[in-house]
Amino acid sequence: MNNTPALKTVLLTGASGGFGYEYAQQLEALGYALLLHGRDKARLKLTMDALLHPERHRCVFADLSSRKATEAFIDALADEEIFGLVNNAGFGVWGDFSKRESIAQADVVRVDLLTPMMLTHALLPCLKKNQGFVINVSSLAGESPMPYMATYAAAKAGMTYWSEALRIELEGQVHVVTLAPGPSPTGFRDISGAPKGKGSFYSTSAHKVVAASLVCLAQGGGYCVPGIRHKLLWLTQKIVPRFLQLKILASYLKK
Ligand SMILES: NC(=O)c1ccc[n+]([C@@H]2O[C@H](COP(=O)([O-])OP(=O)(O)OC[C@H]3O[C@@H](n4cnc5c(N)ncnc54)[C@H](OP(=O)(O)O)[C@@H]3O)[C@@H](O)[C@H]2O)c1
């Protein structure tokens, strides 16, 4: 008879790169069994191969920009005993709002905001029963409007407000972390289509970003701006008047 207690399961979306790759490493080190979600099989395999105990974890696939695929994904999770959910999958599109395809912009809102809401809503009964957690990977982009990444900033503002409100509604039942990072060197910028930049003074490693969110979780949840550089950026967003922020961001992002 095997007396080893079953490991608690965490569903991690967007595990195939960037923050997701880091979350996989750091959550495994905390002793969780992982449901690693992605679209790209080969990239998700790289995440799995980098883990110390691949036999503990499983891969799941879904295009979260499709409502139908998300509903099928949720149905497939019905029998899972999930303890933690990390809503990490996301992307942005760079460029003039009027020139980028509206479908791509709608997909940003779906993947970055609507799908996390659908997944969280479906899993909450289980997360409540297990007194588990949700980590919502938002962004400092949600703290101020961003010309040339207008839809992304709107989606992340929505996520931050929703996640922070949820944290209060779920107090004492489910721990909620709203992670709001600034720039970090992942695949994000390339996928957005933004021109290659010089890199930002505020850039902070994915390792530090993810570690800060897990410290916040261990402290019971909250709004987490990771690392000193991102905190500095957040402070700047709070003290510089909006009209000036808009001018600075527009000149930085227009290219
Ligand atoms: N890096 C930054 O500077 C930064 C700053 C603030 C917030 N964030 C947020 O951090 C989160 C992770 O991004 P990242 O920086 O790690 O970027 P990344 O390296 O590009 O990873 C994005 C992840 O999201 C998944 N994804 C994208 N579109 C998807 C879709 N339609 N359906 C399913 N999965 C999808 C990707 O899966 P596939 O590879 O399988 O497509 C990938 O695993 C995002 O929510 C992003 O907004 C990033």
The ligand as an ORCA input file, in Angstrom:
! r2SCAN-3c Opt
* xyz 0 1
  N       7.211     39.820    -20.393
  C       6.729     40.966    -19.994
  O       7.354     42.023    -20.170
  C       5.396     40.996    -19.275
  C       5.115     42.099    -18.448
  C       3.898     42.133    -17.772
  C       2.997     41.095    -17.901
  N       3.284     40.046    -18.731
  C       2.279     38.963    -18.828
  O       2.892     37.742    -18.478
  C       2.139     36.647    -19.033
  C       3.097     35.649    -19.658
  O       3.737     36.251    -20.764
  P       5.295     36.070    -21.066
  O       5.933     37.375    -20.849
  O       5.829     34.884    -20.378
  O       5.225     35.875    -22.659
  P       5.526     34.598    -23.591
  O       6.904     34.113    -23.355
  O       5.152     35.073    -24.955
  O       4.501     33.498    -23.091
  C       3.118     33.636    -23.320
  C       2.399     32.330    -23.004
  O       0.993     32.528    -23.255
  C       0.534     31.498    -24.114
  N      -0.512     31.968    -25.022
  C      -0.504     33.083    -25.797
  N      -1.605     33.150    -26.542
  C      -2.333     32.049    -26.251
  C      -3.585     31.527    -26.703
  N      -4.330     32.127    -27.651
  N      -4.023     30.356    -26.173
  C      -3.298     29.704    -25.264
  N      -2.110     30.130    -24.797
  C      -1.633     31.283    -25.281
  C       1.749     31.044    -24.912
  O       1.504     29.693    -25.326
  P       2.094     29.127    -26.751
  O       3.569     29.396    -26.747
  O       1.811     27.682    -26.669
  O       1.403     29.868    -27.819
  C       2.871     31.181    -23.887
  O       2.969     30.026    -23.101
  C       1.159     37.296    -20.031
  O      -0.117     37.336    -19.446
  C       1.711     38.703    -20.223
  O       0.720     39.619    -20.552
  C       4.462     39.977    -19.409
*
